[in-house]
Amino acid sequence: MGAKSPRLEIRFRGRVIEHLGIDMYQSPVAAIAELISNAWDADASSVEVVLPGDLNTGSEISIRDDGFGMTLAQCQDRYLNVGYNKRKENGKDVTGSGRPMMGRKGIGKFAGFGIANFVRVETVSGETGERTVFELDASQLIEGADSYAQNDPLEVDVIDYDGPAEDRCVDHGTTITLRSLTLKKTPNADQFRTSMARRFLLLERADEFAVSVNGERIAEVDDIEKIEFSFPRDYEDSQRPANLTVDDDGWGVERLVNGHQVKWRFVFYKEPISDDELTGVSIFSHYKLAQRPFLFNLTGGFGGQQGTSYLSGRVEADFLDDQPRDLISTERQRVNWEAEASEPLLAWGQARVKSLLRIWQGFRAQAKVTAMRDRMAPFSIRLGRLERPERKVVEKALESIAKITTLSDEQFADLAQAMLSAWEGGRLKGLIDDLASADELDADALVKILAQSRVMSALHAAEHVKAQLNLITGLEERVQRRELENHIRDYIAENPWLISPRWETFRVERGVRGLMEEVAKEIYGKDWDARVDLVLSSGNQLLVVEFMRPGLKIDWDHLGRYERYVTRLRNATAARFSEFKSVSGLLVADKLDKAQDVMDKIEKLRQDDMEATDWLGLLERSKKQWADYFEILHDRAPDDDRMKQLAGN
């Protein structure tokens, strides 16, 4: 076209800095991870990150490394050269010490602008001893973009410079200081350390490279006590992949169909993982995160899918960062899985995740069955009463329930016991039989079981309540006929749950009887030789029940002595028995004095947790409480025929 042919130029604007720094690295972990990567490529042996204790106008973050540093010329040619490709310029993919290079795009240096307005660089060259200090201003780079992009390059002032000096070479390294921070909250050093460790988890294999945050080194965080299964360690022989080997660190090593090697370790936690940085499988390449945790793009429809919320894994795939075409996104968050070079890893990951989820499901089921059998040990007599074929059906049904991995151990135990009781009572045998023959249980079946379990629990409780009501009615009739009064009192003393639902958890308490007799003699006289009829306890509560002799009526004098007795007993119990925080009283007689002052006194005592009543009043109130309890249970399954039958009896 001739000597005067027109020319085209590629110009970049300052907005490029905004996109490559501010937009991509808005979290301190992501931004500082890029600067740590630069330290790795500079053959540093240590990196020290210092975070501020609080945020104010003078707060700073510093990242100091002991790498080879830069000369003044290298600051210009490398650091200030946007898009400088270390690998291409050096003609190799390793550093001077033989490390695989992390950097590739030449833009990680701008990551600091994601969390700060100023990036200050102080570097000492290990080659010449030159010391150079300069600072970059985000606003100057972005707002003044048009002028320097279209005309002359933007000038960067050198704040301080010391020429070559051999004695300074030993102090080689680079310190990046981020000033005028744009963070909205102060970074938590512990959380920051954990998150950074997960970005450079595999750096723990590199003994010659240490990263510390506020003086404490980042380290692998496995939460070993929270992990239930770890692979490849927990493979059974029949489950191991054919070409799997295990290295000295317990990591699995396999070769993909394209010949590239991967190393991996997957763990399943005991409880669902709530941390997004931990849930799923992370991919690392050359010791650095290349793909944030994911499930190899699986979308569902596979066995053991509930296990995905328990799964955390790490895969080392260095070949991803060795391809001619860059497969890793700029901010190191995701891999291009549509590329030909990455497809074999994606297929391997999907197969490995599906396989391990099925294995996990089986392991969890077996663990739950074992736990169930331990819990069901007290019911061995009941299980032994079942015919062998029936016992096998119930056990298979329980194993089917055990495979529902979202059930907690407590929920599983409740369901297991409800199913056993249902079978014994001749209920829901068809459903239990279906469960026994089911290979897997879907969500609809689980909902059905839970609904039926609710009905079963309500029915069992309702039958119990109905039995209490029938017994109370019988006692009430005997009291009215004044039959067997002593036998009735003794029976109630042994079965306090007959009186009120709230007494069901109470048991006879003998440890305080001596104290009670002492207090009784103080109140009723030294010659008192009557017995305390009943002392019950539940948790930190003590209940004292006194049955007055037949034929006596509760009057003002009885109430006065009763009030003094319970009050004195409360004080004495608090002084001697720290386990009991409250003392309640109940006085029962054949009759009540109906005088208004007596009735007012009884009401006042009731407010102070000291009941006084006659037999008929006590039984009538008890009957009402049990009836109210039955109504609550009835409302849980009002349409069930068995509940209707109970309600009609």
C-alpha positions as CSV (number, residue, x, y, z in Angstrom):
1,M,0.0,0.0,0.0
2,G,3.1,2.2,0.0
3,A,5.2,4.1,2.5
4,K,2.4,6.4,3.5
5,S,-0.2,3.7,4.1
6,P,-2.6,4.6,7.0
7,R,-1.9,3.0,10.5
8,L,-4.3,1.8,13.2
9,E,-3.5,1.9,16.9
10,I,-4.9,0.0,19.9
11,R,-5.6,2.3,22.7
12,F,-6.8,1.4,26.2
13,R,-8.8,3.7,28.4
14,G,-8.6,4.0,32.1
15,R,-12.0,2.3,32.4
16,V,-10.0,-0.9,31.8
17,I,-8.5,-0.5,35.2
18,E,-12.0,-0.1,36.7
19,H,-13.1,-3.3,35.1
20,L,-10.0,-5.3,35.9
21,G,-9.6,-4.1,39.4
22,I,-12.6,-2.4,41.1
23,D,-15.4,-4.6,39.4
24,M,-13.6,-7.9,39.7
25,Y,-12.0,-7.8,43.2
26,Q,-14.5,-6.2,45.5
27,S,-13.8,-8.6,48.4
28,P,-10.5,-8.2,50.3
29,V,-9.8,-12.0,50.1
30,A,-10.1,-12.0,46.3
31,A,-8.0,-8.9,45.9
32,I,-5.2,-9.8,48.2
33,A,-5.1,-13.4,46.8
34,E,-4.0,-11.9,43.5
35,L,-1.2,-10.0,45.2
36,I,-0.1,-13.1,47.0
37,S,0.1,-14.9,43.7
38,N,2.5,-12.2,42.5
39,A,4.7,-12.9,45.5
40,W,4.7,-16.6,44.6
41,D,5.8,-15.9,41.1
42,A,8.5,-13.6,42.6
43,D,9.9,-16.7,44.4
44,A,9.1,-15.4,47.8
45,S,9.3,-17.7,50.7
46,S,7.0,-15.8,53.0
47,V,4.2,-13.3,52.6
48,E,2.9,-11.2,55.6
49,V,-0.6,-9.6,55.4
50,V,-1.5,-7.0,57.9
51,L,-5.1,-6.1,58.3
52,P,-6.4,-3.0,60.2
53,G,-8.0,-3.4,63.6
54,D,-10.7,-0.9,62.6
55,L,-11.7,1.2,59.7
56,N,-11.0,5.0,59.6
57,T,-9.5,7.4,57.1
58,G,-5.9,6.3,58.0
59,S,-6.6,2.5,57.8
60,E,-4.3,0.5,55.6
61,I,-3.7,-3.1,54.4
62,S,-0.1,-4.2,53.7
63,I,1.2,-7.2,51.8
64,R,4.9,-7.8,52.3
65,D,6.9,-10.5,50.6
66,D,10.6,-11.5,50.4
67,G,10.6,-12.2,46.7
68,F,13.3,-11.1,44.2
69,G,11.8,-7.6,44.0
70,M,12.1,-5.2,41.0
71,T,14.6,-2.8,39.6
72,L,13.4,0.6,38.4
73,A,13.4,-0.6,34.8
74,Q,11.5,-3.7,35.8
75,C,8.9,-1.6,37.5
76,Q,8.4,0.2,34.2
77,D,8.6,-2.8,31.9
78,R,6.8,-5.4,34.0
79,Y,4.6,-3.9,36.7
80,L,3.4,-0.8,34.8
81,N,3.0,-2.7,31.5
82,V,-0.7,-3.6,31.4
83,G,-1.1,-7.2,30.2
84,Y,2.5,-8.1,30.7
85,N,2.7,-11.9,30.3
86,K,5.4,-13.4,32.4
87,R,5.3,-16.8,30.8
88,K,5.5,-15.5,27.3
89,E,8.2,-13.0,28.1
90,N,10.3,-15.6,30.0
91,G,9.6,-18.3,27.5
92,K,8.7,-20.8,30.3
93,D,5.9,-21.6,32.7
94,V,8.1,-21.8,35.8
95,T,9.8,-19.2,38.1
96,G,13.6,-19.0,38.6
97,S,13.4,-21.5,41.4
98,G,11.3,-23.9,39.3
99,R,7.9,-23.1,40.7
100,P,4.9,-23.4,38.4
101,M,3.8,-19.8,37.6
102,M,0.4,-18.6,38.8
103,G,0.3,-15.3,36.9
104,R,-0.6,-15.3,33.3
105,K,-2.7,-12.3,32.3
106,G,-0.6,-9.4,33.8
107,I,-3.6,-7.7,35.4
108,G,-3.6,-9.1,38.9
109,K,-1.6,-6.0,40.0
110,F,-4.8,-3.9,39.7
111,A,-6.7,-6.1,42.1
112,G,-5.9,-3.7,45.0
113,F,-8.1,-1.1,43.4
114,G,-11.1,-3.3,44.2
115,I,-10.8,-2.4,47.9
116,A,-8.6,0.8,48.0
117,N,-8.2,4.1,46.2
118,F,-4.4,4.1,46.4
119,V,-1.9,1.3,45.8
120,R,1.6,2.1,47.1
121,V,4.5,-0.1,45.9
122,E,7.9,-0.3,47.6
123,T,10.3,-2.8,46.1
124,V,14.0,-3.7,46.6
125,S,15.7,-5.7,43.9
126,G,17.6,-8.8,44.9
127,E,19.7,-8.4,41.7
128,T,20.9,-4.8,42.1
129,G,19.8,-3.6,45.5
130,E,17.8,-0.8,43.9
131,R,15.0,0.5,46.0
132,T,11.9,2.1,44.3
133,V,8.8,3.6,45.8
134,F,5.8,4.8,43.7
135,E,2.0,5.0,44.2
136,L,-0.9,4.6,41.8
137,D,-4.1,6.6,42.3
138,A,-7.3,4.9,41.1
139,S,-9.1,8.2,40.4
140,Q,-6.2,9.5,38.3
141,L,-6.2,6.3,36.3
142,I,-9.9,6.3,35.7
143,E,-11.0,9.9,35.6
144,G,-8.1,11.1,33.6
145,A,-8.4,8.2,31.2
146,D,-9.2,10.1,28.0
147,S,-6.1,12.4,28.0
148,Y,-3.4,9.7,28.6
149,A,-5.2,7.1,26.6
150,Q,-5.4,9.2,23.5
151,N,-2.2,11.2,23.8
152,D,0.8,10.6,26.0
153,P,1.2,7.8,28.6
154,L,0.2,8.6,32.1
155,E,3.2,9.6,34.2
156,V,3.7,7.9,37.6
157,D,5.8,9.9,40.1
158,V,8.6,8.1,41.8
159,I,8.2,8.9,45.5
160,D,11.6,7.6,46.5
161,Y,14.5,5.9,44.7
162,D,17.9,4.6,45.8
163,G,20.3,3.4,43.2
164,P,22.1,0.0,43.0
165,A,23.7,-1.1,46.3
166,E,25.1,-4.6,46.8
167,D,24.6,-4.5,50.6
168,R,20.9,-3.8,50.1
169,C,20.3,-6.9,48.0
170,V,19.7,-9.0,51.1
171,D,16.6,-6.9,51.9
172,H,15.0,-7.9,48.6
173,G,11.2,-8.0,48.4
174,T,8.1,-6.0,47.7
175,T,5.5,-4.3,50.0
176,I,2.1,-3.4,48.6
177,T,0.2,-0.9,50.8
178,L,-3.5,-0.3,50.1
179,R,-4.6,3.1,51.4
180,S,-7.9,4.9,51.5
181,L,-9.8,1.7,51.8
182,T,-13.3,1.3,50.3
183,L,-14.3,-1.6,52.5
184,K,-17.7,-1.4,54.2
185,K,-16.7,-3.3,57.3
186,T,-13.4,-4.2,59.1
187,P,-12.1,-7.6,57.9
188,N,-12.2,-10.3,60.6
189,A,-8.7,-11.7,60.8
190,D,-9.8,-15.3,61.6
191,Q,-12.4,-15.4,58.9
192,F,-10.0,-13.8,56.5
193,R,-7.3,-16.4,57.3
194,T,-9.8,-19.2,56.8
195,S,-11.0,-17.9,53.5
196,M,-7.5,-17.2,52.2
197,A,-6.5,-20.8,53.2
198,R,-9.2,-22.1,51.1
199,R,-8.0,-20.1,48.1
200,F,-4.5,-21.4,48.6
201,L,-5.3,-24.7,50.3
202,L,-2.8,-26.6,48.3
203,L,0.0,-24.2,49.1
204,E,0.3,-26.2,52.3
205,R,2.1,-28.7,50.2
206,A,4.8,-26.1,49.4
207,D,6.9,-26.0,52.5
208,E,9.0,-23.1,51.1
209,F,6.1,-20.7,50.9
210,A,4.3,-19.4,54.0
211,V,1.4,-16.9,54.2
212,S,0.5,-15.2,57.5
213,V,-2.3,-12.8,58.4
214,N,-1.6,-10.5,61.3
215,G,1.2,-12.7,62.4
216,E,-0.6,-16.1,62.2
217,R,0.1,-18.5,59.4
218,I,-2.8,-19.6,57.3
219,A,-3.3,-23.4,57.4
220,E,-5.5,-26.1,56.1
221,V,-8.9,-26.1,57.9
222,D,-10.4,-29.5,57.8
223,D,-12.7,-29.5,60.9
224,I,-11.7,-33.1,61.3
225,E,-14.2,-33.6,64.1
226,K,-17.0,-32.5,61.9
227,I,-16.2,-34.9,59.0
228,E,-18.0,-38.2,58.8
229,F,-16.5,-39.8,55.7
230,S,-13.3,-39.1,53.7
231,F,-12.4,-40.4,50.3
232,P,-10.4,-42.1,49.0
233,R,-9.6,-43.2,52.5
234,D,-13.0,-44.7,53.3
235,Y,-13.5,-46.6,50.1
236,E,-14.2,-50.3,50.5
237,D,-12.2,-52.6,48.2
238,S,-15.2,-53.2,45.9
239,Q,-15.9,-49.5,45.5
240,R,-12.4,-48.2,44.5
241,P,-12.1,-46.9,41.0
242,A,-9.9,-49.2,38.8
243,N,-7.1,-46.8,38.1
244,L,-6.9,-45.0,41.5
245,T,-3.7,-44.8,43.5
246,V,-3.3,-42.9,46.8
247,D,-0.3,-40.7,47.5
248,D,1.5,-40.4,50.9
249,D,-0.8,-37.5,51.9
250,G,-4.0,-39.6,51.4
251,W,-5.0,-37.8,48.1
252,G,-6.3,-39.9,45.3
253,V,-4.4,-39.8,42.0
254,E,-6.0,-40.6,38.6
255,R,-5.4,-40.1,34.9
256,L,-8.2,-38.7,32.7
257,V,-9.0,-40.1,29.3
258,N,-6.8,-37.4,27.7
259,G,-3.8,-38.5,29.8
260,H,-3.7,-35.6,32.2
261,Q,-3.3,-36.3,35.9
262,V,-5.6,-35.1,38.7
263,K,-5.3,-35.4,42.4
264,W,-8.4,-35.2,44.7
265,R,-9.9,-35.6,48.1
266,F,-13.6,-35.4,48.9
267,V,-15.1,-35.4,52.4
268,F,-18.7,-35.6,53.7
269,Y,-19.6,-33.7,56.8
270,K,-21.9,-35.0,59.6
271,E,-24.2,-32.1,59.2
272,P,-25.2,-30.0,56.2
273,I,-22.5,-27.4,55.3
274,S,-23.7,-23.8,55.7
275,D,-20.5,-22.1,54.3
276,D,-20.6,-21.4,50.6
277,E,-16.8,-21.4,50.4
278,L,-16.9,-25.1,51.5
279,T,-19.9,-26.6,49.9
280,G,-19.1,-28.4,46.7
281,V,-15.8,-29.2,44.9
282,S,-13.1,-26.6,44.4
283,I,-10.6,-26.9,41.5
284,F,-7.0,-25.8,42.0
285,S,-4.4,-25.3,39.3
286,H,-0.7,-24.6,40.2
287,Y,-1.7,-24.3,43.9
288,K,-4.3,-21.6,43.3
289,L,-8.1,-21.6,43.1
290,A,-9.3,-21.9,39.5
291,Q,-12.9,-22.9,40.1
292,R,-15.0,-21.9,43.1
293,P,-16.9,-24.8,44.7
294,F,-19.4,-26.4,42.4
295,L,-20.8,-29.8,41.5
296,F,-19.4,-30.2,38.0
297,N,-22.6,-28.7,36.6
298,L,-24.8,-31.5,37.7
299,T,-28.4,-30.5,37.8
300,G,-30.1,-33.4,39.6
301,G,-31.8,-36.7,38.9
302,F,-29.2,-38.9,40.5
303,G,-29.0,-41.1,43.6
304,G,-28.0,-39.7,47.0
305,Q,-28.6,-36.1,45.8
306,Q,-29.3,-35.0,49.3
307,G,-25.7,-35.6,50.0
308,T,-24.6,-32.6,48.0
309,S,-25.2,-30.3,51.0
310,Y,-22.7,-32.4,53.0
311,L,-20.0,-32.7,50.3
312,S,-16.8,-30.7,50.2
313,G,-14.0,-31.6,47.8
314,R,-10.7,-30.4,46.3
315,V,-9.2,-31.3,43.0
316,E,-5.7,-30.4,41.8
317,A,-5.6,-30.1,38.0
318,D,-2.5,-28.3,37.0
319,F,-3.0,-29.0,33.3
320,L,-5.8,-26.5,33.2
321,D,-3.4,-23.6,33.5
322,D,-0.9,-25.1,31.1
323,Q,-3.1,-24.9,28.0
324,P,-2.2,-22.5,25.1
325,R,-5.6,-21.0,25.5
326,D,-6.4,-19.5,28.9
327,L,-9.2,-21.6,30.4
328,I,-9.5,-19.8,33.8
329,S,-11.5,-16.6,34.2
330,T,-9.7,-13.4,35.0
331,E,-10.9,-13.3,38.7
332,R,-10.0,-17.1,39.2
333,Q,-13.6,-18.0,39.9
334,R,-14.5,-20.4,37.1
335,V,-13.1,-22.6,34.4
336,N,-14.3,-22.7,30.8
337,W,-15.9,-26.1,30.8
338,E,-16.9,-26.0,27.2
339,A,-13.3,-26.1,26.0
340,E,-12.0,-29.4,24.6
341,A,-9.1,-29.6,27.1
342,S,-11.4,-29.3,30.2
343,E,-14.3,-31.6,29.1
344,P,-12.6,-34.8,30.3
345,L,-12.2,-33.3,33.8
346,L,-15.8,-32.3,33.8
347,A,-16.9,-35.8,32.8
348,W,-14.6,-37.4,35.4
349,G,-15.9,-35.0,38.1
350,Q,-19.6,-35.8,37.4
351,A,-18.9,-39.5,37.5
352,R,-16.9,-39.3,40.7
353,V,-19.5,-37.1,42.5
354,K,-22.4,-39.4,41.5
355,S,-20.5,-42.5,42.6
356,L,-19.5,-41.0,45.9
357,L,-23.0,-39.7,46.6
358,R,-24.4,-43.2,46.2
359,I,-21.7,-44.6,48.5
360,W,-22.3,-41.9,51.0
361,Q,-26.0,-42.7,51.0
362,G,-25.3,-46.3,51.7
363,F,-22.8,-45.5,54.5
364,R,-25.3,-43.1,56.1
365,A,-28.1,-45.6,55.9
366,Q,-25.9,-48.2,57.6
367,A,-24.8,-45.8,60.2
368,K,-28.4,-44.9,61.0
369,V,-29.5,-48.5,61.1
370,T,-26.7,-49.3,63.5
371,A,-27.7,-46.3,65.6
372,M,-31.3,-47.4,65.4
373,R,-30.4,-50.8,66.7
374,D,-28.6,-49.3,69.6
375,R,-31.5,-47.2,70.4
376,M,-33.9,-50.0,70.0
377,A,-32.0,-52.3,72.3
378,P,-34.4,-51.5,75.2
379,F,-37.2,-52.8,72.9
380,S,-35.6,-56.1,72.2
381,I,-38.3,-58.0,74.0
382,R,-40.9,-56.3,71.9
383,L,-39.0,-57.1,68.7
384,G,-38.5,-60.7,69.9
385,R,-42.3,-61.1,70.1
386,L,-42.7,-60.6,66.4
387,E,-42.7,-63.5,64.1
388,R,-39.5,-63.8,62.1
389,P,-41.1,-62.8,58.8
390,E,-42.7,-59.8,60.4
391,R,-39.4,-58.8,62.1
392,K,-37.7,-58.9,58.7
393,V,-40.3,-56.6,57.2
394,V,-40.0,-54.1,60.0
395,E,-36.2,-54.1,59.8
396,K,-36.3,-53.5,56.1
397,A,-38.7,-50.7,56.5
398,L,-36.5,-49.1,59.0
399,E,-33.5,-49.4,56.7
400,S,-35.6,-47.6,54.0
401,I,-36.3,-44.8,56.4
402,A,-32.6,-44.7,57.4
403,K,-31.7,-43.8,53.7
404,I,-33.5,-40.5,54.1
405,T,-30.3,-38.6,54.8
406,T,-32.1,-35.4,55.7
407,L,-33.6,-36.9,58.8
408,S,-31.6,-36.2,62.0
409,D,-30.8,-39.1,64.3
410,E,-33.5,-37.9,66.7
411,Q,-36.1,-37.8,64.0
412,F,-35.1,-41.2,62.7
413,A,-35.4,-42.7,66.2
414,D,-38.9,-41.2,66.7
415,L,-40.0,-42.6,63.4
416,A,-38.5,-46.0,64.1
417,Q,-40.2,-46.3,67.4
418,A,-43.5,-45.1,65.9
419,M,-43.3,-47.7,63.2
420,L,-42.6,-50.5,65.6
421,S,-45.6,-49.4,67.8
422,A,-47.8,-49.1,64.7
423,W,-46.9,-52.6,63.6
424,E,-47.6,-54.0,67.0
425,G,-51.0,-52.3,67.1
426,G,-51.9,-53.6,63.7
427,R,-51.8,-50.1,62.1
428,L,-50.3,-49.0,58.8
429,K,-49.0,-52.5,58.0
430,G,-49.5,-51.9,54.3
431,L,-47.4,-48.7,54.3
432,I,-44.7,-50.4,56.3
433,D,-44.7,-53.3,53.9
434,D,-44.3,-50.9,51.0
435,L,-41.4,-49.2,52.7
436,A,-39.7,-52.6,53.2
437,S,-39.8,-53.3,49.5
438,A,-38.7,-49.7,48.4
439,D,-35.2,-49.4,47.0
440,E,-35.3,-45.6,47.4
441,L,-37.7,-43.2,49.0
442,D,-38.7,-40.0,47.2
443,A,-39.9,-36.8,48.8
444,D,-43.6,-37.7,48.4
445,A,-43.2,-40.9,50.2
446,L,-41.3,-39.1,53.0
447,V,-44.1,-36.6,53.4
448,K,-46.6,-39.4,53.6
449,I,-44.6,-41.2,56.3
450,L,-44.2,-38.0,58.3
451,A,-48.0,-37.3,58.0
452,Q,-48.8,-40.9,59.1
453,S,-46.2,-40.6,61.9
454,R,-48.1,-37.5,63.2
455,V,-51.3,-39.5,63.2
456,M,-49.7,-42.5,64.9
457,S,-48.2,-40.3,67.6
458,A,-51.5,-38.5,68.2
459,L,-53.3,-41.9,68.3
460,H,-50.9,-43.4,70.8
461,A,-51.1,-40.3,73.0
462,A,-54.9,-40.1,72.7
463,E,-55.3,-43.7,73.7
464,H,-53.1,-43.0,76.8
465,V,-55.1,-39.9,77.7
466,K,-58.4,-41.8,77.2
467,A,-57.1,-44.5,79.6
468,Q,-56.3,-41.8,82.2
469,L,-59.8,-40.3,81.9
470,N,-61.4,-43.7,82.4
471,L,-59.3,-44.4,85.5
472,I,-60.1,-40.9,87.0
473,T,-63.8,-41.5,86.4
474,G,-63.5,-44.8,88.2
475,L,-61.7,-43.1,91.1
476,E,-64.2,-40.3,91.2
477,E,-67.1,-42.9,91.6
478,R,-65.2,-44.7,94.4
479,V,-64.6,-41.4,96.3
480,Q,-68.3,-40.4,96.0
481,R,-69.2,-43.8,97.5
482,R,-66.3,-43.4,100.1
483,E,-64.9,-46.8,99.1
484,L,-61.4,-47.9,99.8
485,E,-60.1,-44.4,100.7
486,N,-56.7,-45.6,101.9
487,H,-56.2,-47.8,98.8
488,I,-57.1,-44.8,96.6
489,R,-54.6,-42.6,98.3
490,D,-51.9,-45.2,98.1
491,Y,-52.6,-45.8,94.4
492,I,-52.4,-42.1,93.6
493,A,-49.2,-41.8,95.6
494,E,-47.7,-44.4,93.3
495,N,-49.2,-43.0,90.1
496,P,-49.3,-39.2,90.4
497,W,-49.8,-38.9,86.6
498,L,-53.5,-39.8,87.3
499,I,-54.1,-36.4,88.9
500,S,-52.7,-34.1,86.2
501,P,-50.9,-34.3,82.8
502,R,-48.2,-31.9,84.2
503,W,-47.3,-34.6,86.8
504,E,-46.3,-37.2,84.2
505,T,-42.6,-36.4,84.5
506,F,-42.7,-36.4,88.4
507,R,-41.2,-39.3,90.4
508,V,-41.1,-40.2,94.0
509,E,-38.4,-38.2,95.8
510,R,-37.0,-39.7,99.0
511,G,-33.9,-37.6,99.5
512,V,-35.7,-34.7,101.3
513,R,-38.0,-36.7,103.6
514,G,-35.8,-36.2,106.6
515,L,-35.9,-32.5,106.2
516,M,-39.6,-32.4,105.6
517,E,-40.2,-34.3,108.9
518,E,-38.0,-31.8,110.7
519,V,-40.0,-28.9,109.4
520,A,-43.3,-30.6,110.0
521,K,-42.4,-31.1,113.7
522,E,-41.5,-27.4,113.9
523,I,-44.9,-26.4,112.6
524,Y,-47.2,-29.1,113.9
525,G,-45.4,-29.8,117.2
526,K,-42.7,-32.1,118.5
527,D,-45.2,-34.8,119.2
528,W,-46.2,-34.9,115.5
529,D,-46.0,-38.4,114.2
530,A,-48.0,-38.3,111.0
531,R,-46.3,-39.2,107.7
532,V,-45.8,-37.0,104.7
533,D,-48.0,-38.7,102.2
534,L,-46.2,-37.9,99.0
535,V,-43.0,-36.1,97.9
536,L,-42.4,-35.8,94.1
537,S,-39.7,-34.2,92.0
538,S,-39.1,-33.3,88.4
539,G,-36.0,-31.5,87.3
540,N,-35.5,-28.7,89.8
541,Q,-39.1,-28.7,91.1
542,L,-40.3,-30.3,94.3
543,L,-44.0,-31.1,95.0
544,V,-45.2,-31.9,98.5
545,V,-48.7,-33.6,98.8
546,E,-50.6,-34.0,102.0
547,F,-53.7,-36.1,102.2
548,M,-55.8,-35.2,105.3
549,R,-57.4,-38.0,107.3
550,P,-60.9,-39.1,106.2
551,G,-63.7,-37.0,107.6
552,L,-61.6,-33.8,108.2
553,K,-62.5,-30.5,106.6
554,I,-60.0,-27.9,105.4
555,D,-60.6,-24.8,107.5
556,W,-58.8,-21.6,108.3
557,D,-56.5,-23.2,110.9
558,H,-55.5,-26.0,108.5
559,L,-54.7,-23.4,105.8
560,G,-52.5,-21.4,108.2
561,R,-50.4,-24.3,109.3
562,Y,-50.2,-25.6,105.7
563,E,-48.9,-22.2,104.5
564,R,-46.3,-21.9,107.2
565,Y,-45.2,-25.5,106.6
566,V,-44.7,-25.0,102.8
567,T,-43.0,-21.6,103.3
568,R,-40.6,-22.9,106.0
569,L,-39.9,-25.9,103.8
570,R,-39.0,-23.7,100.8
571,N,-36.4,-21.8,102.9
572,A,-34.9,-25.0,104.4
573,T,-34.8,-26.7,101.0
574,A,-33.0,-23.7,99.4
575,A,-30.4,-23.8,102.1
576,R,-29.7,-27.6,101.9
577,F,-30.6,-28.7,98.4
578,S,-29.3,-26.5,95.6
579,E,-30.8,-28.8,92.9
580,F,-34.3,-27.8,93.8
581,K,-35.2,-24.2,92.8
582,S,-38.9,-24.3,93.7
583,V,-41.2,-26.1,96.1
584,S,-45.0,-26.5,95.4
585,G,-47.7,-27.8,97.8
586,L,-51.0,-29.6,97.5
587,L,-53.4,-30.2,100.4
588,V,-56.3,-32.7,99.8
589,A,-59.2,-33.4,102.2
590,D,-62.7,-34.8,102.0
591,K,-64.3,-31.4,102.4
592,L,-63.7,-27.7,102.3
593,D,-65.0,-25.0,104.6
594,K,-67.1,-22.9,102.2
595,A,-66.8,-19.7,104.3
596,Q,-65.8,-16.7,102.1
597,D,-62.6,-15.9,104.1
598,V,-61.5,-19.5,103.7
599,M,-62.2,-19.5,99.9
600,D,-60.3,-16.2,99.5
601,K,-57.4,-17.7,101.4
602,I,-57.4,-20.8,99.2
603,E,-57.3,-18.5,96.1
604,K,-54.4,-16.5,97.5
605,L,-52.4,-19.7,98.3
606,R,-53.0,-21.0,94.8
607,Q,-51.4,-17.9,93.4
608,D,-48.4,-18.7,95.6
609,D,-48.3,-22.2,94.1
610,M,-49.9,-23.8,97.2
611,E,-53.1,-25.7,96.2
612,A,-55.8,-26.7,98.7
613,T,-58.8,-28.7,97.5
614,D,-61.2,-31.6,98.3
615,W,-61.1,-34.9,96.5
616,L,-64.0,-34.2,94.2
617,G,-62.6,-30.9,93.2
618,L,-59.1,-32.4,92.6
619,L,-60.5,-35.2,90.4
620,E,-62.8,-32.9,88.5
621,R,-60.0,-30.5,87.7
622,S,-57.7,-33.4,86.7
623,K,-60.4,-34.8,84.4
624,K,-60.8,-31.5,82.7
625,Q,-57.0,-31.1,82.1
626,W,-56.8,-34.6,80.6
627,A,-59.9,-33.9,78.5
628,D,-58.4,-30.6,77.2
629,Y,-55.2,-32.6,76.3
630,F,-57.3,-35.1,74.4
631,E,-58.9,-32.3,72.4
632,I,-55.4,-31.1,71.3
633,L,-54.5,-34.6,70.2
634,H,-57.8,-35.0,68.4
635,D,-57.2,-31.8,66.4
636,R,-54.0,-33.4,65.0
637,A,-56.0,-36.1,63.2
638,P,-59.7,-35.2,63.3
639,D,-60.6,-37.1,60.2
640,D,-58.9,-40.4,61.2
641,D,-61.6,-43.1,61.9
642,R,-59.6,-44.5,64.9
643,M,-59.5,-41.0,66.5
644,K,-63.2,-40.6,65.9
645,Q,-63.8,-43.9,67.6
646,L,-61.7,-42.8,70.6
647,A,-63.6,-39.5,70.8
648,G,-66.9,-41.3,70.9
649,N,-66.0,-43.6,73.8
